[in-house]
Amino acid sequence: MPGFSDRDRGRDRGYGGAPRFGGSRGGPPQGKFGNPGERLRKKHWNMDELPKFEKNFYQEHPEVTRRPVQEVENYRRSKEVTVKGRDCPNPMLKFHEANFPTYVMDVITKQNFTEPTPIQAQGWPLALSGKDMVGIAQTGSGKTLAYLLPSIVHINHQPFLEHGDGPICLVLAPTRELAQQVQQVAAEYGRASRLKSTCIYGGAPKGPQIRDLERGVEICIATPGRLIDFLEVGKTNLRRCTYLVLDEADRMLDMGFEPQIRKIVDQIRPDRQTLMWSATWPKEVRQLAEDFLKDYVQINVGALQLSANHNILQIVDVCNDGEKDDKLLRLLEEIMSEKENKTIIFVETKRRCDDLTRRMRRDGWPAMGIHGDKSQQERDWVLNEFKYGKAPILIATDVASRGLDVEDVKFVINYDYPNSSEDYIHRIGRTARSQKTGTAYTFFTPGNMKQASDLISVLREANQAINPKLIQMVEDRGGKFNWSFKGGKRWL
């Protein structure tokens, strides 16, 4: 493991030289306790005194202009793209239609991408035109490039940073894993245009992050808690920020970050461009969009009601808690005999994660665990071992249900069913990324009975076989269930 000695990562003789699993305690996200940001004062902006800046850089390509309305409608229908809002430009179906600078196109060419994903095709012209937008799409849909490439164009049309200036583009993300993933993409594409970026997150030393900010970075990717820390003590500022991205807004709200997000946005000039990204569209996220965005256009890719990726085979096993371990072992014996066998097992608690990891490693399974109380070094290392196949079984809490960018996860097992059907969607979405296929196994117990009708709705929408025991569970509770629990009820 580059940069880590054996001493750094620790050894435990009980695992025959395997990595030690006891991480330092990171504690809960700020915001649940205390009042982070209480020293930050809401800025009162005098728009007449603010320097003017450009944000509309979109010149429609002649091929986009000439494209018949019918062809545009057919594209949106075939890709399940719906648009809501005024003056939404037509999608660009080929990379060259985006008119990105040569240095951006060179990086795209090296990646061997064939065509933009639907969220990119419709999102790029919106972002480049300087409009506020909401993008709702499943994870793995290409949204990172949908907002980062237009940000590079935006930055390159602004005056150079001066000493003491904060970032021009700020990306807020819910977890350090997602923030680091976005930073890797920003570094790759920004390098060609000599743009500097940094990643600001808790659980890592502050010194190197502060040095990056003091040297000046055009792009800052941050988790809310650590950024608030730095804003409070004056290590950075958002005076120059004119391009704001809220990535996985629904997850940030789930994690209790709304107060921090509001305090951060109060530090940014109101005529900025704001882009909000979310996998779901609950009322809390809608309220955030209404508060932060102006005259925005909303893009949905896929069904607007809660829905799972149709490339995932979903298998639900209705059982008792005491049967889970035996069922898991039988399942893993089957999975590990497959050529492609990278598997994530989701559990509800950190203690369950550690216990299950310990038991499985004792029995010889190549498993590792990850949860919010692991140190950052350990989490990075475990994810690398999993990503490169050295440990093909990852046992995780919901810290890994989003922002975990591993393309070839073949199986997801819900050892514990999550608290919400949104979390179920995100967990199983770790497989079948980028048009691949995958399988999700779920252990569903009587204790999860309240979630049964929601789960049936998700399974029906994805045309999956439904375990009769699941239907029986719902009928035992009153004989009815929601066909679609988003946007009204339809009873069967």
C-alpha positions in Angstrom: 0.0 0.0 0.0 1.7 3.2 -1.2 2.7 5.6 1.6 1.8 3.3 4.5 4.2 1.1 6.4 3.1 -2.2 8.0 3.3 -0.3 11.3 1.0 2.4 10.0 -1.8 0.0 9.0 -1.2 -2.3 12.0 -1.3 -6.1 12.3 -3.4 -8.4 14.2 -2.0 -11.9 14.7 -5.5 -13.3 15.1 -6.1 -12.7 11.5 -2.8 -14.2 10.3 -1.2 -10.9 9.3 -4.4 -9.3 8.0 -5.0 -5.5 8.5 -6.2 -4.4 11.9 -9.7 -3.1 12.0 -9.9 -0.8 15.0 -10.1 2.8 13.7 -10.0 6.0 15.6 -13.4 7.4 16.5 -14.5 10.2 14.2 -17.7 10.9 16.0 -21.0 12.1 14.6 -21.1 14.8 11.9 -21.1 18.3 13.3 -24.5 19.7 13.4 -26.1 16.9 15.4 -24.3 18.3 18.5 -23.1 21.8 19.2 -23.7 24.7 16.9 -21.0 24.8 14.1 -20.8 28.0 12.3 -22.2 30.1 15.1 -19.4 32.7 14.7 -20.3 33.1 11.0 -22.4 36.1 10.3 -24.9 36.2 7.4 -23.5 38.6 4.7 -25.7 41.5 3.5 -24.7 42.0 -0.1 -24.8 45.3 -1.9 -25.2 44.2 -5.5 -24.1 47.6 -6.9 -20.7 47.2 -5.2 -20.0 43.6 -6.3 -17.7 43.2 -9.3 -19.7 42.0 -12.3 -18.9 38.5 -13.7 -19.9 36.5 -16.7 -21.7 33.1 -16.4 -23.3 32.5 -19.8 -20.8 30.9 -22.1 -23.1 28.7 -24.2 -23.1 29.0 -28.0 -25.4 26.4 -29.5 -23.6 24.2 -32.0 -25.1 24.4 -35.5 -25.9 20.6 -35.4 -27.9 21.2 -32.2 -29.7 24.1 -33.8 -30.6 22.1 -37.0 -31.8 19.1 -35.1 -35.5 18.5 -35.7 -37.9 18.9 -32.7 -39.1 15.4 -33.2 -35.5 14.0 -32.9 -35.0 15.9 -29.7 -38.3 14.6 -28.2 -37.4 11.0 -29.3 -34.0 11.3 -27.6 -35.6 12.6 -24.3 -38.2 9.9 -24.4 -35.8 7.1 -25.1 -33.4 8.2 -22.4 -36.3 9.0 -19.9 -35.2 12.6 -19.7 -37.9 15.1 -18.5 -37.4 18.8 -18.2 -39.3 21.3 -16.1 -38.7 25.1 -16.3 -38.3 27.9 -18.7 -36.0 28.3 -21.7 -34.2 24.9 -21.4 -31.8 24.4 -24.3 -31.9 21.3 -26.4 -29.6 18.4 -25.4 -26.3 17.9 -27.1 -26.0 14.3 -28.3 -22.3 14.3 -29.2 -19.2 15.5 -27.3 -18.1 18.0 -30.0 -21.5 19.8 -29.8 -20.5 21.0 -26.3 -17.8 23.3 -27.8 -15.6 22.5 -24.8 -12.0 23.9 -25.1 -9.5 21.6 -26.8 -7.7 20.8 -23.5 -11.0 19.4 -22.1 -11.8 17.5 -25.2 -8.3 15.9 -25.2 -9.0 14.4 -21.8 -12.5 13.2 -22.9 -10.9 11.5 -26.0 -8.4 9.7 -23.8 -11.2 8.2 -21.7 -12.7 6.6 -24.9 -16.2 7.8 -24.0 -18.6 7.2 -27.0 -21.3 9.8 -26.2 -22.5 11.9 -23.3 -24.7 10.3 -20.7 -28.3 11.7 -20.7 -27.6 13.9 -17.6 -24.6 15.3 -19.4 -26.3 15.7 -22.7 -29.1 17.8 -21.1 -27.1 19.3 -18.2 -24.1 20.7 -20.1 -26.0 23.3 -22.2 -27.9 24.4 -19.1 -24.8 24.7 -16.9 -22.8 26.5 -19.7 -25.6 29.0 -20.2 -25.3 30.1 -16.6 -28.7 29.0 -15.5 -29.5 27.5 -12.1 -30.4 23.9 -12.3 -31.5 20.8 -10.4 -30.4 17.4 -11.8 -32.1 14.3 -10.5 -30.5 11.1 -11.6 -29.3 7.8 -10.2 -25.7 7.5 -8.9 -23.3 6.4 -11.6 -25.1 8.5 -14.2 -22.1 10.8 -15.0 -23.3 13.8 -13.0 -19.7 14.7 -11.8 -18.6 15.6 -15.3 -22.0 17.2 -15.9 -21.1 19.9 -13.4 -17.3 19.9 -13.4 -16.6 20.5 -17.1 -18.9 23.6 -17.3 -17.2 24.8 -14.0 -13.8 24.7 -15.8 -15.2 26.9 -18.6 -16.8 29.2 -16.1 -13.5 29.6 -14.1 -11.4 30.2 -17.2 -13.7 33.2 -18.0 -13.1 34.8 -14.6 -10.2 37.1 -13.5 -7.2 35.2 -12.1 -7.1 34.5 -8.3 -5.3 37.1 -6.2 -3.6 36.5 -2.9 -6.2 35.8 -0.2 -8.9 34.8 -2.6 -11.0 31.8 -1.9 -12.3 29.3 -4.6 -14.4 30.3 -7.6 -16.1 26.9 -7.8 -17.3 25.3 -4.5 -18.6 21.7 -4.5 -20.4 20.6 -1.3 -20.6 16.8 -0.8 -22.0 14.7 2.1 -19.1 12.3 2.6 -15.3 12.3 2.4 -15.4 9.4 0.0 -17.6 11.3 -2.5 -15.5 14.5 -2.0 -12.3 12.6 -2.8 -13.9 10.9 -5.8 -14.9 14.3 -7.2 -11.4 15.7 -6.4 -9.8 13.0 -8.5 -12.0 14.0 -11.5 -11.4 17.7 -10.9 -7.6 17.2 -10.8 -7.6 15.1 -14.0 -9.6 17.6 -16.0 -8.3 20.8 -14.3 -4.6 19.8 -14.8 -4.9 20.5 -18.6 -6.0 24.1 -18.0 -3.7 24.6 -15.0 -6.6 24.9 -12.5 -5.8 24.0 -8.9 -8.2 22.1 -6.8 -8.3 20.7 -3.2 -10.4 18.4 -1.1 -11.5 19.6 2.4 -13.0 17.0 4.7 -12.9 16.0 8.4 -10.9 13.0 9.7 -7.7 14.2 8.1 -5.0 16.6 9.2 -6.0 20.3 8.7 -2.4 21.5 7.9 -2.2 20.3 4.3 -5.7 21.4 3.5 -5.1 24.9 4.9 -1.9 25.2 2.9 -3.8 24.3 -0.3 -6.4 27.0 0.5 -3.7 29.6 1.3 -1.8 29.0 -1.9 -5.1 29.5 -3.8 -7.4 27.0 -5.5 -10.0 27.6 -8.2 -12.0 24.5 -7.2 -12.7 23.4 -3.7 -14.6 20.2 -3.0 -15.7 20.1 0.7 -17.8 18.4 3.3 -19.8 21.0 5.2 -18.4 20.5 8.7 -14.7 21.0 7.8 -15.4 23.9 5.5 -17.4 25.7 8.3 -14.4 25.2 10.6 -12.1 26.9 8.1 -14.5 29.7 7.3 -15.0 30.5 11.0 -11.2 30.9 11.6 -10.6 32.8 8.4 -8.5 30.2 6.6 -10.6 30.7 3.5 -13.5 32.8 2.2 -16.2 32.6 -0.4 -16.0 36.1 -1.8 -14.9 34.9 -5.2 -17.3 31.9 -5.4 -19.6 32.3 -8.4 -20.3 28.6 -9.2 -21.8 26.5 -6.4 -22.6 22.8 -6.6 -24.6 20.9 -4.0 -23.9 17.2 -4.8 -26.1 14.5 -3.4 -28.3 17.1 -1.7 -30.7 14.5 -0.4 -27.9 12.6 1.4 -26.6 15.8 2.9 -30.1 16.5 4.4 -30.4 12.9 5.6 -27.1 13.4 7.5 -28.3 16.5 9.2 -26.1 19.0 7.3 -28.9 21.5 6.4 -27.9 24.1 9.0 -24.3 24.0 7.9 -25.3 24.3 4.2 -27.4 27.3 4.9 -24.6 29.0 6.8 -22.2 28.3 4.0 -24.5 29.6 1.3 -25.0 32.8 3.3 -21.3 33.5 2.7 -21.7 33.4 -1.2 -23.0 36.2 -3.3 -26.6 35.7 -4.3 -26.1 36.2 -8.1 -23.9 33.1 -8.2 -24.8 30.1 -10.4 -26.1 27.2 -8.4 -26.4 23.6 -9.5 -28.1 21.0 -7.2 -27.8 17.3 -7.7 -29.9 14.6 -6.0 -30.9 11.0 -6.5 -34.3 11.6 -5.0 -36.7 14.6 -4.8 -38.4 14.6 -1.4 -40.0 17.8 -0.1 -37.0 18.8 2.0 -34.8 18.9 -1.1 -37.5 20.8 -3.0 -37.5 23.4 -0.3 -33.7 23.7 -0.4 -34.0 24.3 -4.2 -36.6 27.0 -3.7 -34.5 28.8 -1.1 -31.1 28.6 -3.0 -31.9 28.6 -6.7 -33.5 31.3 -8.9 -35.7 30.5 -11.9 -34.1 27.1 -12.2 -34.6 24.3 -14.7 -35.1 20.8 -13.3 -33.8 17.7 -15.2 -35.0 14.2 -14.3 -33.3 11.2 -15.7 -35.4 8.0 -15.1 -38.8 7.7 -13.4 -39.6 10.6 -11.1 -41.1 8.2 -8.5 -38.6 6.2 -6.5 -37.2 3.5 -8.7 -34.3 1.1 -8.9 -31.9 0.6 -11.8 -33.6 -2.0 -14.0 -30.2 -3.7 -14.7 -30.2 -5.0 -11.2 -31.8 -8.4 -10.4 -33.5 -8.0 -7.0 -34.0 -11.1 -4.8 -35.7 -10.7 -1.5 -35.5 -13.5 1.1 -38.1 -13.2 3.8 -36.6 -14.8 6.9 -36.0 -14.5 10.7 -32.9 -12.7 12.2 -31.6 -16.0 13.5 -31.4 -17.4 9.9 -29.3 -14.6 8.4 -25.8 -16.0 9.1 -26.5 -19.4 7.6 -28.1 -17.8 4.6 -25.3 -15.4 4.1 -22.6 -18.1 4.2 -24.5 -20.2 1.7 -24.9 -17.2 -0.5 -21.2 -16.3 -0.3 -20.2 -19.8 -1.2 -22.2 -19.5 -4.4 -20.9 -16.0 -5.1 -17.2 -16.7 -4.5 -17.4 -19.5 -7.0 -18.2 -16.9 -9.7 -15.4 -15.3 -11.8 -16.7 -11.8 -11.0 -17.5 -11.8 -7.3 -16.9 -8.3 -5.9 -19.6 -8.0 -3.1 -20.8 -5.3 -0.7 -22.7 -6.5 2.4 -24.7 -3.7 4.0 -25.4 -3.8 7.8 -27.2 -1.2 9.9 -24.7 -0.5 12.8 -21.0 0.0 13.2 -20.9 -2.8 15.9 -22.6 -5.2 13.5 -20.1 -4.3 10.8 -17.1 -5.0 13.1 -18.7 -8.2 14.5 -19.5 -9.6 11.1 -16.1 -8.7 9.7 -14.3 -10.4 12.6 -16.4 -13.6 12.3 -16.0 -13.8 8.6 -12.2 -13.2 8.6 -11.9 -15.8 11.4 -13.6 -18.3 9.1 -11.3 -17.5 6.2 -13.4 -15.1 4.1 -11.5 -12.3 2.3 -13.7 -9.6 4.0 -13.0 -6.1 5.2 -15.2 -3.6 7.0 -15.8 0.1 6.7 -17.9 2.5 8.7 -17.9 6.1 10.0 -15.7 5.4 13.1 -12.8 4.1 11.1 -9.9 6.5 10.7 -9.5 8.2 7.3 -6.3 6.3 6.6 -8.0 3.0 7.3 -11.0 3.8 5.2 -8.9 4.8 2.2 -6.9 1.7 2.5 -9.9 -0.7 2.9 -11.5 1.0 -0.2 -8.4 0.5 -2.2 -8.0 -3.1 -1.2 -11.7 -3.7 -2.3 -11.5 -1.6 -5.4 -8.5 -3.5 -6.8 -9.9 -6.9 -5.8 -7.5 -7.9 -3.0 -10.4 -8.2 -0.6 -13.5 -8.9 -2.8 -16.0 -8.7 0.2 -16.7 -5.3 1.7 -18.9 -5.1 4.8 -20.3 -1.6 5.2 -22.8 0.7 7.0 -24.6 3.3 4.9 -21.4 5.4 4.8 -20.6 3.4 1.7 -24.1 3.4 0.1 -23.3 6.6 -1.8 -20.2 8.1 -3.3 -18.4 4.8 -3.5 -17.1 4.7 -7.0 -16.3 1.1 -7.8 -17.3 0.1 -11.3 -17.3 -3.7 -11.1 -19.3 -4.5 -7.9 -21.3 -7.6 -9.0 -23.4 -8.3 -5.9 -25.0 -6.3 -3.1 -26.3 -8.1 0.0 -28.6 -6.3 2.4 -27.8 -8.3 5.6 -29.9 -5.7 7.4 -32.7 -3.9 5.6 -32.2 -0.1 5.7 -34.4 2.5 7.5 -35.9 3.9 4.2 -36.6 2.7 0.7 -34.4 5.6 -0.6 -31.5 4.0 1.2 -32.4 0.7 -0.3 -32.2 2.2 -3.8 -28.8 3.7 -3.1 -27.4 0.6 -1.6 -28.3 -1.7 -4.5 -27.2 1.1 -6.9 -23.6 0.2 -6.0 -23.9 -2.6 -8.6 -24.9 -2.4 -12.2 -23.1 0.9 -12.8 -22.5 2.3 -16.3 -25.0 0.0 -18.0 -23.5 -3.2 -16.4 -25.8 -5.8 -14.7 -25.7 -6.9 -11.1 -27.6 -8.8 -8.4 -29.0 -7.5 -5.1 -30.0 -10.0 -2.3 -32.0 -8.7 0.6 -32.8 -10.4 3.9 -36.2 -9.0 5.0 -37.4 -9.9 8.5 -40.7 -9.4 10.4 -39.0 -6.4 12.1 -38.9 -4.7 8.7 -42.6 -5.2 8.1 -43.4 -1.4 7.9 -41.1 -1.2 4.8 -42.8 -4.0 3.0 -45.3 -2.0 0.9 -42.6 0.4 -0.2 -40.3 -2.4 -1.2 -43.1 -4.1 -3.2 -43.6 -0.8 -5.1 -39.9 -0.6 -6.0 -39.9 -4.3 -7.1 -43.0 -3.8 -9.2 -41.7 -0.7 -10.9 -38.6 -2.6 -11.9 -40.6 -5.7 -13.1 -39.0 -8.0 -10.5 -40.5 -11.2 -9.2 -42.0 -10.6 -5.7 -41.6 -13.1 -2.9 -45.2 -14.3 -1.9 -44.1 -14.1 1.7 -43.6 -10.3 1.3 -47.1 -9.9 -0.1 -48.4 -12.0 2.8 -46.7 -9.7 5.2 -48.5 -6.7 3.8 -51.9 -8.5 3.8 -51.4 -9.5 7.4 -51.1 -5.8 8.3 -54.4 -4.9 6.6 -54.6 -6.3 3.1 -53.5 -3.1 1.3 -50.2 -1.6 0.1 -49.1 1.4 -1.8 -48.4 0.9 -5.5 -46.4 4.1 -5.5 -45.6 5.8 -2.2 -44.2 8.8 -4.0 -46.8 11.3 -5.1 -50.2 9.9 -4.0 -51.5 6.5 -3.2 -52.9 3.8 -5.4 -54.4 0.9 -3.6 -54.5 -2.7 -4.8 
